[in-house]
């Protein structure tokens, strides 16, 4: 089942729990092994896989770490794009207006037709 923005919170929690359980089983780990490696109680892992709403986010992150999913959290919660103003501030440069004037290129002599360039 695909995640849809119209899904209820409980449906999302249930789906996430089912996916965590499937990934755990694919890695041939028991709930107890995941709990021990994540530093959580067995009941916390069970509640995560059941989609229980009372589970803490830190427990979710720990289980994701054990299952090798931490890097994929970037897809789950993408980083917002940097605004152009923030980019300028990061570069520590002052904004400059375009003056419309061209910088002198060394030769001040005007070019005319018939002269070699």
Residue, then its C-alpha position, 0 to 999 in steps of 0.5 A: x500500500x502506498x502512503x497517501x496524504x488522505x490516510x488517517x494518523x492511525x492508518x499511517x502508524x499501522x502501515x509504518x509498523x507493518x513495514x518495520x516488521x517486514x524489514x525486520x523479518x527480511x533481516x532475519x531478526x527477532x523483536x527481542x534482537x532489535x530491542x536489544x540492539x536499539x536499547x529499547x524494551x521488547x514492548x516498545x518494539x512490539x508497539x511500534x510494529x503494531x502501530x501503537x500511537x503511544x510510541x516515542x519518536x526516539x524509539x522509532x529512530x533507534x529501530x530505524x538505525x538497527x534496520x539500516x534505515x536512518x539514511x532514508x529518513x532524508x526521503x521521509x523528511x526532506x531538507x527545505x531548500x535554501x533561499x537565495x538570500x540565505x545563500x548570499x548570507x552564507x557566502x558573506x557577500x554583500x549584494x550588488x546592483x547591476x550598474x549597466x556599465x561595462x568595466x574598462x578592458x584596457x583599450x580606450x580607443x573606439x573601434x570603427x568600421x574597416x579597422x582590424x579587431 
